[in-house]
Amino acid sequence: MVLFDLGSTLLYFDGDWRDVFTRSRSQLVQALESAGFAIDAQIFPQVFGERLDAYRNERESEFIEHTTLFILRSLLEENGFSGVNEAVLRPALKAMYAVSQEHWRVEEETLPTLNALKESGRRLGLISNAADDADVQTLVDRAGIRGYFDTILTSARVGRRKPHPLLFRTALDHWPARPDQAVMVGDTLGADILGAQEMGMANVWVTRRADRIDNRSHEGTIQPDAVIPTLSELPALLENWEQNPPRASH
């Protein structure tokens, strides 16, 4: 079994995050106003952004996923709108995420690699750290990769973020499979690789888009079983591991 990360592993982002965040919050506010919410169009997006930043910092230490829906609903309750259900807020979240969805692209090696792995008889799954499950499901469908995976899980659905073991364990339970029967493939040392190692799973670090501060802080302390620059090297690596398994997990 092979588990994949999504962002910066199978897909990549080609936009400017600061600009995207600004435009996406604007779309959120417009959708909320159209739905009848009387909110301050200047203050609300600023406070919402601050609240998101605060939760992002918290979740990186606690590994608990507070969904965007939860954050939005909590802020609306503070503004006097209590008891708003998801059906009312989902169109606004859809409008917000539509802005960033336009900037996600499929890596050129993704489809050939997934094809090769499926043709070799491997079972594939996807686990993604994300604050909104619907956003990830939309990205998967836009990329045309849903058919390759037996299971697609997000931290928003499970409630815990990688490297917390629950997301890995829930994915493995789908088959079911033991950790030593699976491989994790991802771009983030502190989430994908560390989480796999703590589960006793073999792991592969994809480095094409991994030169980021979060990874640099872990270099030298988290050692992957294998490092590849792009996904195109993965099928041959896994075939080699069938004859020469990687060392025991850390």
Steps between C-alpha positions, in 0.01 A plus 500: 500500500621849417365809678550838335490855624318740265631859497859544377513124437236419239389860442681834517385856561591766243349812660598760756356390832466851640299616201292181500417535869389859448277416205359186658392685815337763282302230321401351835364832625309565178339155522407552864345837424303346213372238745367773726774538760544863604875512564764769474666443162820668620541358848358148459754371242786643704383332821426178314854499361646561845291218642619264226863592569455436871349157440773413247766570760314299762440198281871465417570423865180321603431324165126555553321615185252779559316522169441824316128442549551485877705821499250685281200385702671600827575848368145546376367395840717768658334746263152398609418228245444188709393156389601541134519157339749374245253506211477877532875556524621246246430721192709779656787262569472365147533855364801562722686184400422546132763775492787275612375201302573688178871498587556130567666305218577131449869410506608368161616171656181441701285317245781288350613400850151413623436303182821303541425419862144388427615287208750329730211401728568740787216637711508878545363741757519873564524683833509879510531760773222744415247712689218428255421155367280625216788714369728197477232287336450773240875520432516122457215505249640798309833317475328188367670268750214367715484168317853408603429497873320251721470757778531880519521643850551848636587629844179703482298179487706301751564785743877451533787617284810317388725399673229392746458123454119509469503620139747228398322231699159590354642470148664164569181369656323549168672195345588391779880501507782505750739796506785280377295422189473866396714785372438872556598744225502873570686830497491597870752360745314595817163366383534231232839350586493531879142375516585196289809423706306515826248257350774261387437572130762527229517853362611696195575873502425680171718811489406690184294753699636425846743791543296677767568625848290225660716234336831678555432502873481118498793418271760304690252377759242318285661255259272352230543145378538638148526841333389560141480830313185412306227235495636346181762314705246342733393187304860380455577574865205293622593213270851504643361499854313179424839330470690719748260639763596829665652496847270461798298808583653758734 
